[in-house]
Amino acid sequence: MLAGQPIIILRDNVERVGGSEAQKSNIMAAKAIAEAVRTTLGPRGMDKMLVAPGGDVVITNDGVTILHEMKVEHPTGKLIIEVAETQDEEVGDGTTTATIFMGALMAEAEAMLEKKIHPTIIANGYRLGMVKALEILENEAIIATEDREMLRKVALTSVTGKTIEDVKDKIVDIVVDAVTSVARKGEDGSYEIDEDDVIIKTMVGDQMSDAELLDGFLIDKTRVQYGMPKVVENARIACLSLALETAKTQTKSKIKITSAEQMEAFNEQEQEKLREFAENIKAHGVNAVFCQKGIADSVQYHLMKNGIFAIQDVTETDLKRLARSVGATIVNKPEDLSEDAIGEAGRIAEMKDITITQITGCKNPRTVSILLKGGSQIFVDELERGVYDGIRVVMDALEDGKFVVGGAAIDTELMMQLQAYAATQEGRIQLAIEAFARIFESIPNTLAENSGYDQIDKLVALKAAHAAGNKHAGLNVYTGEIVDMYEAGVIEPMRVKKQAILSSAETASLIIRVDDMMLSKNAQQMARGM
């Protein structure tokens, strides 16, 4: 108030949450989201069923898919989903682990805030803990370059517990063969891999065991006219982004026709323009056309008459990947074609009994495709997510050549070494580092709980094994025994764990320092709140 008049700082549609209330809100959101995905962790984790407003059903245990489908409104919740999405984009796996770490970090922060430890001290302690954890991770990493068996173990660890577990041995071989066939080895011995070189396509029908690794590019469409050739040898390919049909005018206009002769002349001119499309394509020696938009019936007829293979309504993603595979340049219309824009492939052929066309002998010979099959769309979608995770972790492992032992073995080792490191620090920051060390308990605790074992008993047994010098001791979720996970073949790329620690620690340190939130609401949200 000033001289009896209120001073309005914020608009009516802005809600302000400050102080401890803001901190509690953020902590509760982080814990709730972590709890939502926690039960999916590990080979014996459960699945989630997500139903969209339109009735579409998704059944999955993939962390980033679950979080994406949840449609979270809370700002901190959205930040955590960004952490999971970044984890998925950077390394392809470990999204559930990153989310669990976030929930554990915020839960530990809640306990420290209640003890009146300042948020800045907590954030600094988390950063110190993160740096030390990454150092420990590097020290404990297993170096194994160009080891196919190690790559198989990495892929097997990733797909175990997912939908493809029944045929995991076959899928693992397909994944490893696909990645190693597209890998480029540099002069310094390091590998460079482009994930776009491995295409995943799915179809409903047949059995999961019928999955195939095929040379070249697959596109889930077939020719627009059955009169077109079914097989094209020595293909010269044009990739077009605009429709092969008469263009609409940019402004509203009318054509006034007063006689049958005028109508006939108009139709003839239109048909001539469409025929020119096909003639332009033929003139450049093209015998296969892939169009992102539609192809008019008249153009289809003239292409067929000239023996040219054509597919329409190709997705933008597929068209870009195809152009990359065959060495083509995407152009807008046939008039823009040039020799440099035309791609080449040894053979184009429709596959038997399924709506898929295979392009082999591509200009980029490293392009390979994985064809997955299953009894329903929900099933093949989850199958595709599992194979994608397997491909990404094998890529990570081959590029880095560094591995860590799974089954909560590396997490237990990180926890114990960080606790020893915390004891060397002075002041309250020691408490924050100890809290950071405790977040790694969440992984063995969750694995034990999801497998039906007592969390405390298994954690104590793991600590005892590591204290005795067995750094590879982890939890066998099927028997409940503490075993050497390296000998059991439970191996993960170091990059997955590193990214989970890095992104969760940095995001938690950022959120902990927030003591004021100003939330702008739209009219619909305000109406719901009334």
N, C-alpha and C positions, 0 to 999 in steps of 0.2 A: 504494500500500500504506500502511496505517496500523496500527501495532502488529501487523504480520504479517497483517492482514486486507485483502483486496482491496476497493476502493471501486468499486461499479458505478454508473456515471453513465448509460449508455445501455442500452436493452433489447437482448436478443439479436437481435431482428429489424431492428436499425438498423446500417447500414454507414456508417462515417465515412471520407470522402476529404478530405484537407486539403493545404494548402500548394501547392507547384508542381504536384503531381499533379492537384489539383482544377482548376487553371488549364489544364493541358494537356488534361484530359478535356473541358472546356467548349470549348476552341479546336478540338479534333479533331472534336467533334460539329458545330460550326458550319460548319467547312470541308467535312465530309462531306455535309451537307444542301445546302449551296450547290452542291457538285459534282454532286449528283443532279439539279438543275434547270437547271444552267448551259447544257447543250447544247440546251435548248428556246428560248433567247433569239433573237429576230430573225425576219425573214421566211424565213430558210433554216434555222431551228432544227429539231431532230428531235422526234418524239413519244415518249411513254413508254407502255408497256403495263403495266397494273396488274391483277393477278388477285386477287380476294378469296377467302377460305377457302371460300365456297360455290360458287366457280367463275365468279362474275360478272366480266366483263372490262370495263375502262375503257381507252380509248386516247385520250390527250390531250396537249397541250403547254401546258395552263393550269397555271401554277405552283401556285396555291392548291389545285387539285384533286389534283395530284400529291402535295403535302405532306400533305393531309388523308387520302389513301388509303394513305400509307406506314405509318401506325400507329406513330409514333416513340415509344420508351420513355424516351430520355435526357431529363432535365429541361431542359437547354439547348436540345435539339432541339425540345421542346414550346414553349419561349419563342419560338423562331424561327418556328415554325408560327403562333403567335399574331400575330407581326409580319405575316406574309403574309395571315392572315385579316383583321386590322385594315386592311391596305392594301386588300383586296378590299371590305370593308364601307364604308370611307370614300370611296374613289375608283373602285373597280370594275376597276382595271387596275394593271399595274406590280408584280405580286406576285413575278415572277421577278427583276426588277431589285432589289427590296428584299432578297430572299434573297441575291442575289449580293453586294450591299453588305455584308450581315452577315458573310458568309464572308470577304470581303476585309478588313474591319475586324478580325476576329479573327486573321487571318493576319498582318496588320501588327502587332497587339498581341503576337503570339508572338515576332516578331523583336525587338521593343523589350524584352520581358521578358528575353530572352537577353542583352541588353546592360545588364541590371540597372537599367532605367528603371522607376521605381515605378508600380504600377497607377493610383494617384491622379493622377499627372502625365499618364498616357496618357488617362485618362477626361476630365480637364480640357481637354487638347488636342483631344480629339474634340468636346467641347462647343463650344469656340471655333471649331473648323473648321466645325461644323454651322451655327452662327449666321452665320458669314461666307458659307457656301455658300448659305444661304437669302437673304441680302442680294444676292449676285451673281445668284441666280435671278430675284429681283424686278427687278433692273436690266436683265437681258437679256431679260425677257419681252416678247413682242409683244402689243400691245393691239389687239384687233379685235372689237368688239361687233356683234351682229346681222349677221354675215357668213356667209351660208349656205355659200359656197364653202369658207371656212375650217373650218366644221363638217364638211363632206364630207371634207376632207383629214384631219381628226382621226379620223373614223370609219374612213376608208380605211387610215390608219396602224395603227389598232388591229386591224383584221381581216386585214390582209395577213400571210400566213404561216399562217393558220388554215385550218380545213376549208372555210370558205365562200369561199375566194379565187377559185374558178372563177366565182362569180356575185357577186363583191364589189361591182360597180357597182350592181346592183339592190338588194342588201342595204343598202348605204350609203344609198341614196335612201330606202328604207323606214325605216331607223333615224333619219335626220335628220327625215323627215316626222313620224314618231311622236313624237319628243321635242319638236319645235317646236309640234306641235298641242296638247300638254298643258301647255306652259309658260305660267306666269302672270307678267305683267309688272307690277311694283309702281309706285307713284307716283314713286319715286326712279329709275326706269329699270332697276332690277335685276330679274333673273328668279328665280322660285321654282318648282321642279319637284319633284313627288312621284313617285318611281320606281314606286309602286304603281299609278299611272295608266296605265302601259304594261304590258300583259299579254303574256307569251310563251307560246304553246301549240305543241306539236309533234305530229306524226302520222307513222307509218311508212307509206310509200307515195308514189307520184308522184315527181317529180324536185325537186331542190334549187331549181331555177329557178322552181318554182311557188309560192314563198313569197309571202304576201299581207299587206298591211296592211288591217285591217278596222275599221270603226267599232264602238264598243261593247265588250261583254264577251264572251269566249268561255269556255265550260266544256266539258271533254272528257267529257261524259255526255249521254244522251238520256232522253226520258220513260220512266217505269217501265212504262207500259201503252200498247200500240199503239192502243188505242181512244181514248186521250186526244187532244185536238187537237194537230196537228203545228205549227200556227202560232197564236200568241196576239197579237191586236192590243190596243193600249191596256192593257198588262199592269199588274195590281195584284199585287205580289209579297210573299209572306210568307217570311221566312227563319227556320227552326226549328233549334234545336241538339239537341233530344232526339228519340228515335225516336217515330214515330206507331204505337205498339203498346201493348198492355196492360203496365203496369209490374210488375216483379217485387217481391215483398215484401222489406222490409229485413232481416227475420229469417226463419229457416227455419220453415216452417209447412206444415201438411197440411190439405186439405179432404176430409172424409169424405163420400162420396156412396153412398147405399144403395139408390137406385132410379133407374130410367130417367127419371122425371119430374124428379128433382133434377138429373141430368146435363143434361137439356134446358133447364131453367131457368138453370143455370150458363152454358151456351153462349149462351143468349139474352141474358143480362146482359152477357157479354163482348162479343158482337157489337154490342149497343146502345151500349156505351162506345166502340167503334171507330167506329160510325156518327156518334156525337156529334163526334168529331174532325173529320170531313168537314163536318158541318153547321155547326160553329163557324167553320171556314174560309170556307165559303160565305156565312155570315151577315155577315161583314165585307167582302163584295164582292171577295174575293181570287180571282183566276183563274189564279195560278201559285204553286207551292210548291217551295221548295228546302230540303231537309232534310239535316242533317249526318249523321244516322243512318238506319236503315232505315224503310221504310213497310210496315206489315202488308198482306197481300193483301186483306183485307176493306176497309181504308181506301183502298187503291188503287182498288178496285171503286167505292166510293161517290164518290171524287173524280172518277173517269172518268164516272160517271153524271151528275154535276153539271157536266161539261164543264171540269174544272179540270186544268190541266197540272201535272205533278209530276216532280221529279228527286230521287232519294235518294242517300245515301252521298257527299255533296259534301264535299270536304276542308275542314278548318277555315280554311285559308288562302284558298281560293277563296270560301268563304261570306262571310268578312270583306270580301274585295275586292268581291264582288258587292253586299253590303249597302251598302258605301260608294258604289258606282257608281250604284245605283238609289235611294239615300236611305232605305234600310230600317234597322230596328233588329232585331238577332237576338234572338228570344225563345225560351223553353224549350219551350212547348207552345201549342196553339191558344187556350187560355183566356186567355193573356197578351197576345193580339193587341189592338192599339188602332189608331186611325186614324194616329197618329204613327209607329207601327212598320211600317206598310205602305209598301213602295217602289213606284216607278213607272217604267215603260219604255214606249217606243213600240211595240216589237215583239219577240216571242220566236219564234225559228224554228230548227228543226233544219236543219243544212247538208246538202246533197246528197251522198250516198255516203260520208259519214264520220261517226264517232261524236262529233260536236261540236254544241253548241247555241249560237246567237249571240243575244245580247240587245242590241238597238240602241235609240236614242232614250232613253238613260239620263238620269236626273235630273242626274247629273254628266256633262255633255256632253264633258268632256275625256278620258274613258276610251277608249283605243284598244287593239287587240290585234294582235299579229303572229303569223301562223300559218306555222310552218316545216315542211317536208316533206323526207323522205329515205328511202333504201332500207333502212336498218336502224336499230335502236334505238341502237346504239353511235354511229352516224353522227349521228343527230338530236340526241343528248345533247351531242356536241361542237359541233354547229351552234348549239345553244341557248346554250352557254357563250360562243361567239364573239360572238353577237348581243348577249348581256347585257353583255359588255365594251364593245362598240360603243355601246350605249345609255348606259352609265354615263359614258364619256369625253365623249360629246356633251353630256350633262347638265352635267358638270363645266365644260366649255368655255363653254357658254351662260351658266351662272351666274356664272362668274368673268370671262369675256372676256379671259383671259390665256393665252398659248401660248408654248411653247418649241420649238426645232427639234430633231428626232430624228436618227437615224442616227449617234449618238455625238457629234454636234456640240456640244450643250450640255454633255455630260460632259467633252469635251476642254477646253472653255472654263472650266469649273469647276476642273478640275485645274490649268490654267496660272495662273489668277488666285489660287487658293489657295496655290500654291507661292510666288507673289510676296508674298502676305500673310504666309506663314510666315517669310519672310526679315526681316520687320519686328519679329518677336518675339525675346525674349531667353531664354536658358536652355534646359533640356531640353524645355520645352513646345513649342519650335520643331520638334523632331523629331516630336512627336505630330501637330502640324498638317500637317507634310510627309507623314506617313503617311496622314492623313485625305485629303489631296489625291490620293495615289496610288490610293485605292480607285476613283476614277473611271476609271482606266486599264482596270479590269476589263470595262467595257462595250465599248469599241472592241476590246479584245483578244478578248473572247468572240464579238462579231459577226464579226470576221475569221476566227477559228478555225472557227466554225460554217459559214462560207461557203467555206472551203477556201483561205484566203489566209494569208500569213505575218503573224503578229501584230506583230512588231517593225517590219517594213517599213511596215505600214499606220499604226501608232502614230506613227512618225517622220514620215510624210507628213502626218498630221493635225496634229501639233504645228507643223510648218513652215508649213502653211496658216494656222493660227490666229495664229502669230507674225507672219505677213505681214498680219494684219488681217482675214482672212476668218472672222468669228465663226460663220458658218453652214456652214462646211466639215464635211462628214461622209462616211461610207463608204457608197458604193453597193454593196450586198452582191451584186448581180447582175453587175456589171462589174468590181468591185474598184477603181474610180476614186474619187478624192476630189472630190466635187462640192458645189455649193451646195444644201443640203438644203431650204432655204426655197423655192427655185425648183423643186425636185423634188417639193414638196408633202408632205414628211415632217414632219408637225406633231403635237405632243402637247399636251394641257392642262398648264399649269404645275403644277396641283394634284397630278397623278400623281407627278411628279418630286419635288416638295416633300414629299409624304407619305412617299415611299420614303427620302429623306435623313433626315427627322425621326425616323421610327420606328426605322430601323436604327441611327442614331447613339445615340439614347437607350438602346436595348436593349443595344447593345455596351458602352456606358459602364457600365451596370449589371452586366453579366456579368463584365467585366474585374476589377471590385473584389471578386469572390467568391474567397475562398481556403479555404473550408471547405464541404463538402457532407455532410449527414447524410441518408441514404437509407433510408426505412422499407420493409421488404419484407414481403409477405404470405406465408402458409404455402406457397403454390404456388411462388412465386419462390425461397423458401429450399430447397424440395425439389429444384428444378432445379439450384441451385447446389451441392448436395451430391454 
